[in-house]
Amino acid sequence: MHAQLFDDDFAARPPRILAPGAVLVPDFLTLEQQRFLVERFREWAAGPVPARAARVGEHPMSVRTVCLGWHWRPGGYSRAAVDVNGQRVLPVPEWLVQLGRTALAAAEAVPNPADAAGNGLPTGTANGYAPDAVLANFYDAAASMGMHQDRDEPDLAPVVSVSLGDRCLFRFGNSETRNRPYQDIELSSGDLFVFGGPARLAYHGVVRVFPGTAPTGLGLDSGRINLTLRQTGLSDRERITP
């Protein structure tokens, strides 16, 4: 009888809705899938545009970013990395687009037991989801990211985010201010976080990284990788540049 208290589901972390439109799906990726993404990150970071610390004003971010599809810098997007080496970034591979749709469908399926009408993401959004920009961020042990909004995209389709490597303390707030109310949650390797709808412009950030917490066999000795998939709504004629 007592063995049932400590069965395989003992340490399970169930999916949950943090706010209307904001959904956490723990352990979304298998270890094999995580390893694959770590290997792809190393390939992307090798060029043609290497990972770099974007500058906010005169100050470089502590996070290093490599982009696919569209090159992001604070305030806008462009096809070429005009603030790095002028090279065009790699395209978003089709398998990564499909990963975004699968992830969004998983988030849509999470029920909210406190709200029979549903408080998560609208169902059916995943079918037409076509992320055309990916920001792959690397956090070392000292890196963090201040509270900010993802508002450089004309299309406010949901943002899909997956975590790899060390755990982090993630802060998810409201759409009006960087200050409270906000929630602090830990994101582990393989976790999925999606925010869209009323939560699409919520302020969010990474408070700290917990070194040495990555799963064994991941192929990432230290640090955290975060992939964020976005559907920008941009075309080459309508690109935004600061």
Buried (B, 14 or more C-beta within 10 A) or exposed (E): EEEEEEEEEEEEEEBBBBBBBBBBBBBBBEBEBBBBBBEBBEEBBEEBBBBBBBEEEEEEBBBBBBBBBBBBBEEBBBBBBEBBEEBEBBEBBEEBBEBBBBBBBBBBBBEBEEEEEBBBBEEEBBEEBBBBBBBBBBBBEEBBBBBEEBEBBEEBBBBBBBBBBBBBBBBBBBBEEBEEEBBEBBBBBBBBBBBBBEBBBBBBBBEBBBBEBBBEEBBBEBBBBBBBBBBBBBEEEEBBEE
